[in-house]
Amino acid sequence: MNQPNREVITRDVVIIGAGASGLTAATELKKAGLTVAVLEARDRVGGRLWTNDIDGAMLEIGGQWVSPDQDALKETLAELGLKTYPRYRDGENVYINAAGDLSRFEGEIFPVPPKTEHEIVSLIEKLDSLVAEIDPDRPWAHPRAKELDEVSFSRWLETQTEDQEARDNIGMFIAGAMLTKPAHAFSALQALLMAASAGSFSNLVDADFILDERVIGGLQQVPLLLAEHLGDDVHLGQAVRTLRWTENSVTALTDELEVNARFAILAVPPILISHVEYEPPLPRRQQQLHQHLSMGLVIKVHAVYETPFWRDNGLSGTAFSPYELVHEAYDNTNHIDPRGTLVGFVADEEADAMFRLSAEERKLRILTSLSHYYGEQALNPVVYYESDWGSEEWTRGAYAASFDMGGLARYGSDLRAPVGPISFSCSDMAGKGYQHVDGAIRVGRETAAAIVEAAR
């Protein structure tokens, strides 16, 4: 029974979620002549894209980088008139080994003993060879998919080399840097999908490739401008509580709105799909697969300084160590900004440990880790901020959802399968561009195209 204070809206398609994927789908649907309503629980658009002013500093709290292979994102940037600038990378990089020794280096391979370097190169070659066999849109179709999905990535690495430092570094690129879960918590197949989504494992370990450019003014401008063009079709502060559906129609209910439509798109992280009440319930297969997906956990640390002092010391700002609390860090200085900004990452189990501490103790521990790379000047930023997406009600983790052991081969083919008039769209469900804005846009376009075809 309708609440008397609900406004009733009728549209062709209702989209739940105003992130890059949902807004892309809405834009494509409107281009095709269909009417849309976008319902967003937050008081802003963008989802995991969020640019905010923190103590006078512009910080990209969520996603921010653009890599050369991200064609869908680049096309969208061009359509919206957005410009990019390269990440600062002049100078030497820094690596800290298990003994705490710091080395400065250039190039992609860390300054490790020759035997370890040989093992790292060999692992990259083996992974590149396997990745070349993986279709990122259908990793479960690989002849060895079940086998690869039943062994953890850490165990797979153990079968390839006895060199612990080589395993630690290769594991870091997938575990801490991408899936933000321990390498024992996800499968080799999930690791291969992560690499295949970027074109190769070599691309994934090349910071100059994967973290190539940033958008002037922040990447959140993509959803902001898409929403601006959609105008009154975007409704903020409208958490969908119930989705009623038949084979031919849907009704989305918020506390204030009732949207009746022919189709619905759930453009939210998979772990949030079950937070909507469905009448009737979703099929058993969907109920099961959502239980085998979980978000990673990472603290994205922003430290702003009066100047980019590391550049004066001949450093690029790029730093790595699987043995440091902050396992990777970069020069994240904004376009034409005289101040310097470092961004660092604390992932999975290390992030768990940090959240057991007080805010002040956590800040001290994290800045101390940065100082191991850059010196004592790193201890005294003028602005300090931690992005914690795990505490965001409408995200609950970062960067994306991934399957537990065996889940990708078992359930992956059904992840985006429509249920009656209900479709699913987000970066977590992408093949190429998985967990990136590029993937969100790709899936948004594909989902919209399928609905346009079905509406004919």
C-alpha positions as CSV (number, residue, x, y, z in Angstrom):
1,M,0.0,0.0,0.0
2,N,1.4,3.4,-1.0
3,Q,2.4,5.9,1.7
4,P,0.3,9.0,1.2
5,N,3.3,11.3,1.2
6,R,5.2,9.5,-1.6
7,E,5.4,11.3,-4.9
8,V,4.7,8.9,-7.7
9,I,6.9,9.0,-10.9
10,T,6.6,6.9,-14.0
11,R,9.6,6.3,-16.2
12,D,10.9,3.8,-18.7
13,V,13.9,2.9,-16.5
14,V,14.7,3.5,-12.8
15,I,18.5,3.5,-12.0
16,I,19.5,2.9,-8.4
17,G,22.9,4.5,-7.7
18,A,24.4,7.7,-9.1
19,G,28.0,6.6,-9.5
20,A,29.8,6.6,-12.8
21,S,28.1,3.4,-14.0
22,G,24.5,4.4,-13.2
23,L,24.9,7.9,-14.6
24,T,26.5,6.6,-17.8
25,A,23.6,4.1,-18.2
26,A,21.1,6.9,-17.6
27,T,22.8,9.1,-20.1
28,E,22.9,6.4,-22.8
29,L,19.2,5.6,-22.2
30,K,18.2,9.2,-22.6
31,K,20.1,9.4,-25.8
32,A,18.1,6.5,-27.1
33,G,14.8,8.3,-26.2
34,L,13.9,6.5,-23.0
35,T,12.9,8.3,-19.8
36,V,14.9,7.7,-16.6
37,A,14.9,8.4,-12.9
38,V,18.2,8.0,-11.0
39,L,17.8,7.4,-7.3
40,E,20.8,8.0,-5.1
41,A,21.0,7.3,-1.3
42,R,23.7,9.8,-0.7
43,D,23.4,13.6,-0.7
44,R,25.9,13.7,-3.6
45,V,26.6,11.9,-6.9
46,G,29.8,10.0,-7.7
47,G,29.8,6.9,-5.5
48,R,33.5,6.0,-5.0
49,L,34.5,9.1,-6.8
50,W,34.6,12.0,-4.4
51,T,36.7,15.2,-4.6
52,N,36.4,17.4,-1.4
53,D,38.0,20.4,0.2
54,I,39.8,19.3,3.4
55,D,41.3,22.1,5.5
56,G,41.8,24.1,2.3
57,A,43.3,21.3,0.3
58,M,41.6,19.7,-2.7
59,L,41.8,15.9,-2.1
60,E,40.5,13.1,-4.3
61,I,39.1,10.9,-1.6
62,G,38.2,8.1,-4.0
63,G,39.3,7.0,-7.4
64,Q,41.5,9.4,-9.3
65,W,43.9,8.0,-12.0
66,V,43.6,7.5,-15.7
67,S,45.7,4.9,-17.6
68,P,46.4,4.8,-21.3
69,D,44.2,1.7,-22.0
70,Q,41.1,3.2,-20.4
71,D,39.4,4.1,-23.7
72,A,35.9,4.4,-22.3
73,L,36.9,6.8,-19.6
74,K,39.0,8.8,-22.0
75,E,36.1,9.1,-24.5
76,T,33.9,10.3,-21.6
77,L,36.5,12.9,-20.5
78,A,36.7,14.2,-24.1
79,E,32.9,14.4,-24.4
80,L,32.7,16.3,-21.1
81,G,35.5,18.6,-22.0
82,L,37.7,17.5,-19.1
83,K,41.5,17.8,-19.3
84,T,44.2,15.7,-17.7
85,Y,47.7,16.2,-16.5
86,P,50.5,13.6,-15.9
87,R,51.4,12.3,-12.5
88,Y,54.7,13.7,-11.4
89,R,57.4,11.0,-11.8
90,D,60.8,12.8,-12.4
91,G,63.6,11.6,-10.2
92,E,64.4,8.4,-8.4
93,N,62.0,5.9,-6.8
94,V,62.4,4.4,-3.4
95,Y,62.3,0.8,-2.2
96,I,62.7,-0.6,1.3
97,N,63.6,-4.3,1.8
98,A,62.8,-6.7,4.6
99,A,65.8,-5.5,6.6
100,G,64.6,-1.9,6.4
101,D,67.4,-0.9,4.0
102,L,66.4,2.0,1.6
103,S,67.5,2.0,-2.0
104,R,66.9,4.6,-4.7
105,F,66.2,3.3,-8.2
106,E,64.8,4.0,-11.6
107,G,62.8,1.7,-13.9
108,E,60.2,-0.9,-13.0
109,I,62.2,-3.6,-11.2
110,F,63.0,-3.0,-7.6
111,P,66.7,-3.0,-6.4
112,V,66.8,-6.5,-5.1
113,P,69.6,-9.2,-5.2
114,P,70.2,-10.6,-8.7
115,K,68.6,-14.0,-7.8
116,T,65.5,-12.2,-6.5
117,E,65.3,-10.0,-9.6
118,H,65.5,-13.0,-11.8
119,E,62.7,-14.6,-9.9
120,I,60.5,-11.5,-10.1
121,V,61.1,-11.2,-13.8
122,S,60.3,-14.9,-14.2
123,L,57.0,-14.6,-12.2
124,I,56.0,-11.6,-14.3
125,E,56.6,-13.5,-17.5
126,K,54.6,-16.5,-16.2
127,L,51.8,-14.3,-15.1
128,D,51.8,-12.4,-18.4
129,S,51.6,-15.8,-20.2
130,L,48.6,-16.9,-18.2
131,V,46.9,-13.5,-18.4
132,A,47.1,-13.7,-22.2
133,E,44.9,-16.8,-22.0
134,I,42.2,-15.1,-19.9
135,D,39.3,-13.2,-21.4
136,P,38.6,-10.6,-18.7
137,D,34.9,-10.6,-19.6
138,R,34.8,-14.4,-19.2
139,P,37.6,-15.7,-16.9
140,W,35.4,-18.6,-15.8
141,A,35.6,-19.9,-19.4
142,H,39.4,-20.7,-19.1
143,P,40.0,-24.5,-19.3
144,R,41.7,-24.4,-15.9
145,A,39.4,-21.9,-14.3
146,K,38.1,-24.2,-11.6
147,E,41.7,-25.4,-10.8
148,L,43.0,-21.8,-10.6
149,D,40.1,-20.7,-8.5
150,E,40.7,-23.3,-5.9
151,V,44.2,-22.3,-5.0
152,S,45.0,-19.1,-3.3
153,F,47.3,-16.6,-5.0
154,S,49.8,-16.9,-2.1
155,R,49.9,-20.7,-2.5
156,W,50.2,-20.4,-6.3
157,L,53.3,-18.1,-5.8
158,E,54.8,-20.7,-3.4
159,T,54.5,-23.3,-6.2
160,Q,56.5,-21.0,-8.6
161,T,59.4,-19.8,-6.5
162,E,61.1,-20.3,-3.1
163,D,62.3,-16.7,-3.1
164,Q,60.3,-15.0,-0.3
165,E,61.1,-11.4,-1.4
166,A,60.0,-12.2,-4.9
167,R,56.7,-13.6,-3.7
168,D,56.2,-10.7,-1.3
169,N,56.7,-8.1,-4.1
170,I,54.6,-9.8,-6.7
171,G,51.9,-10.5,-4.1
172,M,51.8,-6.9,-3.1
173,F,50.8,-5.7,-6.6
174,I,47.7,-7.8,-6.6
175,A,46.9,-8.0,-2.9
176,G,47.7,-4.7,-1.2
177,A,47.7,-2.6,-4.3
178,M,44.6,-3.8,-6.1
179,L,42.2,-6.3,-4.4
180,T,43.2,-4.9,-0.9
181,K,42.9,-8.3,0.6
182,P,45.6,-10.7,1.8
183,A,47.0,-12.9,-0.9
184,H,45.8,-16.0,0.9
185,A,42.2,-14.7,0.8
186,F,41.6,-14.8,-3.0
187,S,42.3,-17.2,-5.8
188,A,44.9,-17.3,-8.5
189,L,42.0,-16.9,-11.0
190,Q,40.9,-13.7,-9.3
191,A,44.5,-12.4,-9.5
192,L,44.6,-13.2,-13.2
193,L,41.3,-11.4,-13.8
194,M,42.8,-8.3,-12.0
195,A,45.8,-8.4,-14.3
196,A,43.7,-9.2,-17.4
197,S,41.5,-6.2,-16.7
198,A,44.6,-4.0,-17.2
199,G,45.8,-5.8,-20.3
200,S,48.7,-7.7,-18.7
201,F,50.4,-8.2,-15.4
202,S,53.3,-6.1,-16.8
203,N,50.8,-3.1,-17.1
204,L,49.6,-3.7,-13.5
205,V,53.1,-3.5,-12.0
206,D,54.1,-0.4,-14.1
207,A,53.1,2.6,-12.0
208,D,53.8,4.9,-14.9
209,F,51.2,3.0,-16.9
210,I,48.4,2.3,-14.4
211,L,48.7,5.6,-12.6
212,D,49.5,7.7,-15.7
213,E,47.3,10.8,-15.5
214,R,44.8,12.7,-13.3
215,V,41.9,15.0,-14.2
216,I,42.3,18.7,-13.6
217,G,39.9,19.5,-10.9
218,G,39.3,15.8,-9.9
219,L,37.8,12.7,-11.4
220,Q,34.5,13.2,-9.6
221,Q,33.8,15.8,-12.3
222,V,32.7,12.9,-14.5
223,P,29.7,12.0,-12.5
224,L,29.0,15.6,-11.5
225,L,28.8,16.7,-15.2
226,L,26.8,13.6,-16.2
227,A,24.3,14.4,-13.4
228,E,24.2,18.0,-14.4
229,H,23.2,17.0,-18.0
230,L,20.5,14.7,-16.6
231,G,19.1,17.5,-14.4
232,D,15.9,16.8,-12.5
233,D,16.1,13.1,-13.4
234,V,18.7,12.6,-10.6
235,H,17.2,12.4,-7.1
236,L,19.5,12.6,-4.1
237,G,18.9,11.4,-0.6
238,Q,16.6,8.6,-1.9
239,A,17.7,5.3,-0.6
240,V,15.7,2.5,-2.2
241,R,14.1,0.4,0.5
242,T,11.9,-1.9,-1.6
243,L,11.9,-3.1,-5.3
244,R,8.7,-4.8,-6.4
245,W,9.0,-6.6,-9.7
246,T,7.2,-8.7,-12.2
247,E,8.5,-10.0,-15.6
248,N,7.3,-6.7,-17.2
249,S,7.6,-4.0,-14.6
250,V,9.3,-2.7,-11.5
251,T,8.4,-0.3,-8.7
252,A,11.2,1.3,-6.6
253,L,10.2,2.7,-3.3
254,T,12.1,5.2,-1.2
255,D,10.8,7.0,1.9
256,E,9.6,9.9,-0.4
257,L,9.3,8.5,-3.9
258,E,7.5,5.7,-5.8
259,V,9.0,5.1,-9.3
260,N,7.1,2.9,-11.6
261,A,9.1,1.7,-14.6
262,R,9.5,-1.0,-17.2
263,F,13.2,-1.7,-16.2
264,A,15.5,-1.2,-13.3
265,I,19.3,-1.0,-13.1
266,L,21.0,-1.7,-9.8
267,A,24.2,0.4,-10.2
268,V,25.6,-0.2,-6.7
269,P,28.5,-2.4,-5.3
270,P,27.3,-6.0,-5.2
271,I,27.4,-6.2,-1.4
272,L,24.7,-3.5,-1.3
273,I,22.3,-5.4,-3.6
274,S,21.0,-7.4,-0.6
275,H,20.2,-4.3,1.4
276,V,17.2,-3.7,-0.8
277,E,14.0,-5.7,0.0
278,Y,12.7,-7.5,-3.1
279,E,9.1,-8.5,-3.7
280,P,9.3,-11.3,-4.7
281,P,12.8,-12.2,-3.5
282,L,15.6,-12.5,-6.1
283,P,16.2,-16.0,-7.4
284,R,18.3,-18.4,-5.3
285,R,21.3,-18.1,-7.6
286,Q,21.6,-14.3,-7.1
287,Q,21.1,-14.8,-3.3
288,Q,23.9,-17.3,-3.2
289,L,26.4,-15.5,-5.4
290,H,26.1,-12.2,-3.4
291,Q,27.2,-14.1,-0.3
292,H,30.5,-15.0,-1.9
293,L,31.5,-11.4,-2.7
294,S,33.2,-9.0,-0.3
295,M,34.9,-5.6,-0.5
296,G,38.5,-5.1,0.2
297,L,39.8,-2.7,2.9
298,V,42.3,0.1,2.4
299,I,43.2,3.4,4.0
300,K,44.1,6.0,1.4
301,V,46.3,8.6,3.2
302,H,46.7,12.2,2.0
303,A,49.5,14.3,3.4
304,V,49.9,17.9,2.2
305,Y,53.1,19.8,2.7
306,E,54.1,23.5,2.2
307,T,56.3,22.3,-0.7
308,P,57.0,19.0,-2.5
309,F,60.3,18.7,-0.6
310,W,61.1,15.2,-1.9
311,R,61.6,16.7,-5.3
312,D,64.5,18.8,-4.0
313,N,66.1,15.5,-2.9
314,G,65.8,14.1,-6.4
315,L,62.9,11.8,-5.6
316,S,59.9,11.2,-7.8
317,G,57.7,10.5,-4.8
318,T,57.1,6.9,-5.9
319,A,57.8,4.5,-3.1
320,F,57.3,0.8,-2.5
321,S,57.8,-1.8,0.2
322,P,55.8,-4.9,1.1
323,Y,57.5,-4.6,4.5
324,E,56.3,-1.1,5.3
325,L,52.9,-0.1,6.9
326,V,52.4,2.2,3.9
327,H,53.2,-0.3,1.1
328,E,53.1,2.2,-1.7
329,A,53.1,6.0,-2.0
330,Y,53.2,8.6,-4.8
331,D,53.5,12.3,-5.5
332,N,49.9,13.4,-5.6
333,T,50.4,17.1,-6.0
334,N,47.5,18.8,-7.7
335,H,47.8,20.6,-11.0
336,I,49.7,23.9,-10.7
337,D,49.7,23.7,-6.9
338,P,52.8,25.1,-5.1
339,R,52.2,22.8,-2.2
340,G,53.2,19.1,-2.3
341,T,50.9,16.2,-1.7
342,L,51.8,12.6,-1.0
343,V,49.3,9.8,-1.2
344,G,50.0,6.5,0.5
345,F,48.0,3.2,1.0
346,V,47.6,0.9,4.0
347,A,45.7,-2.2,3.0
348,D,43.9,-5.3,4.3
349,E,45.3,-6.8,7.6
350,E,47.5,-3.7,8.2
351,A,44.5,-1.5,7.9
352,D,42.6,-3.8,10.3
353,A,45.4,-3.2,12.8
354,M,45.4,0.6,12.3
355,F,41.7,0.9,13.1
356,R,42.3,-0.7,16.5
357,L,44.3,2.4,17.4
358,S,43.3,5.9,18.3
359,A,43.2,8.5,15.5
360,E,46.4,10.2,16.8
361,E,48.3,6.9,17.2
362,R,47.2,5.8,13.8
363,K,48.3,9.1,12.2
364,L,51.7,8.9,14.0
365,R,52.3,5.3,12.8
366,I,51.3,6.1,9.2
367,L,53.4,9.3,9.0
368,T,56.4,7.4,10.5
369,S,56.1,4.9,7.7
370,L,56.1,7.7,5.2
371,S,59.2,9.2,6.8
372,H,61.0,5.9,6.2
373,Y,60.7,6.7,2.5
374,Y,61.0,10.5,2.4
375,G,62.8,11.5,5.6
376,E,61.7,13.4,8.8
377,Q,60.0,16.2,6.8
378,A,57.2,13.7,6.0
379,L,56.2,13.7,9.7
380,N,54.8,17.3,9.6
381,P,52.1,17.8,7.0
382,V,50.0,20.9,7.0
383,V,46.9,18.8,6.1
384,Y,46.4,15.1,6.9
385,Y,43.4,13.0,5.9
386,E,42.5,9.3,5.8
387,S,40.0,8.1,3.3
388,D,38.1,5.2,5.0
389,W,35.5,3.7,2.5
390,G,34.9,0.8,4.9
391,S,32.9,3.2,7.1
392,E,30.8,4.6,4.3
393,E,27.3,3.1,4.6
394,W,26.7,3.1,0.9
395,T,30.0,1.6,-0.1
396,R,31.4,-0.5,2.8
397,G,34.9,-1.1,1.5
398,A,37.4,-0.4,-1.3
399,Y,38.4,-0.6,-4.0
400,A,36.0,-3.2,-5.2
401,A,34.2,-6.5,-4.5
402,S,35.9,-9.7,-5.3
403,F,34.9,-13.4,-4.9
404,D,36.1,-15.7,-2.2
405,M,38.0,-18.9,-3.0
406,G,36.2,-20.8,-5.8
407,G,33.5,-18.1,-6.2
408,L,34.6,-16.6,-9.5
409,A,34.5,-19.9,-11.4
410,R,31.3,-21.0,-9.7
411,Y,29.3,-17.8,-9.9
412,G,31.1,-15.3,-12.2
413,S,28.9,-16.0,-15.3
414,D,25.8,-15.0,-13.3
415,L,27.1,-11.8,-11.8
416,R,25.6,-9.6,-14.4
417,A,22.7,-11.8,-15.5
418,P,19.5,-9.9,-15.5
419,V,16.6,-11.0,-13.3
420,G,13.4,-10.3,-15.2
421,P,13.4,-6.5,-15.7
422,I,16.3,-5.9,-13.3
423,S,19.9,-5.4,-14.6
424,F,23.1,-4.9,-12.6
425,S,25.9,-2.4,-13.5
426,C,29.0,-1.3,-11.7
427,S,32.8,-1.4,-11.9
428,D,32.9,-4.4,-9.6
429,M,31.2,-6.4,-12.4
430,A,33.5,-5.2,-15.3
431,G,36.0,-7.4,-17.2
432,K,38.2,-4.9,-18.9
433,G,38.5,-1.9,-16.5
434,Y,37.5,-4.1,-13.5
435,Q,37.3,-1.9,-10.3
436,H,38.2,1.2,-12.3
437,V,36.0,4.1,-13.6
438,D,36.7,2.8,-17.1
439,G,35.0,-0.4,-16.2
440,A,32.1,1.4,-14.6
441,I,31.5,3.3,-17.8
442,R,31.9,0.2,-20.0
443,V,29.3,-1.8,-18.0
444,G,27.0,1.2,-17.9
445,R,27.0,1.5,-21.7
446,E,26.5,-2.3,-22.2
447,T,23.6,-2.4,-19.7
448,A,21.9,0.5,-21.3
449,A,22.3,-1.0,-24.8
450,A,20.8,-4.2,-23.7
451,I,17.8,-2.4,-22.2
452,V,17.3,-0.3,-25.4
453,E,17.2,-3.5,-27.4
454,A,14.8,-5.1,-25.0
455,A,12.5,-2.0,-25.1
456,R,12.0,-2.1,-28.8
